Amino acid sequence: MPEVKSLLTTAIHAALEAGSEIMKIYHSDYETRFKDDQSPLTSADLAAHEIIADSLKQTGLPVLSEEGKHIPYETRKNWEMWWLVDPLDGTKEFIKRNGEFTVNIALMSGNSPVAGVIYLPVKSLLYFAAPEIGSFRLMQEGALPHSVTLAQLISESEKLPLPGSESGIKILASRSHGNAETDDFIDQLRKEHPNLDLLNAGSSYKFCLLAEGSATHYPRFGPTMEWDIAAGVAILQHAGGQIFTWPERDTPVFNKPELLNPWFVALGKGVEI
């Protein structure tokens, strides 16, 4: 079994290569269709999935991807180390061309994410995290030679949270999924923090903003899937942040029979509610 740092390096290269292909499609006339649940699917989603699945195959670990084949719970329930992938998180953002879609790859151990990679191709921002090393942000446009090591990437990256990033209450909302429950949560916080700021961001980029200290709260009181959040949870937790289900305040569990997440609240380092 390769060590976590080696697996993380493989995931970073896979995310960057997928991001490069996504950008080629982003600037072209791409095809869009709709899945059974009426969520959009583009040729970029499928191309990114193929690149990532091919890259991760060499690790010998099973892969569960949003755009891959359905894998029954009976098959995956005893997985120890495995990959959880969203090849293009924020397809609606991709279609709207607002730049906030991401590539998400999480290395899972049983029911929890242990390492994560999130890449924002339009912003050339790479986030990655693993035990012992922590969470990092790197400006990186496009793929890198496979000879580039994790140590080299870390040496050029910024450790998260970023220094001097704490400045008031900043709540993240979803561009595509606002609702009354979220508004009520924000109104309650506003009673204690009348000068709080609201930030809009798409896809798993919200977890990255929490991890770097650019935001403090991310309430999500609507449907998400496990592959939407796993990489972000790893990056947030290794940066000192936390996530819990709402209102139960339990630790989220992954690889459930049904892959739909409960409502949750994610918080940056040192933030409590």
Secondary structure, DSSP 8 states (H G I E B T S, - for coil): ---HHHHHHHHHHHHHHHHHHHHHHHTS---EEE-TTS-EEEHHHHHHHHHHHHHHHTTT--EEETTS----HHHHTT-SEEEEEEEEE-HHHHHHT-S--EEEEEEEETTEEEEEEEEETTTTEEEEEETTTEEEEEE--S---TT--HHHHHHTSEEES-TT---S-EEEEESS---HHHHHHHHHHHHH-TT-EEEEE-TTHHHHHHHHTS-SEEEE-S--BHHHHHHHHHHHHHTT-EEEETTT------S-SS-B---EEEE-TT---
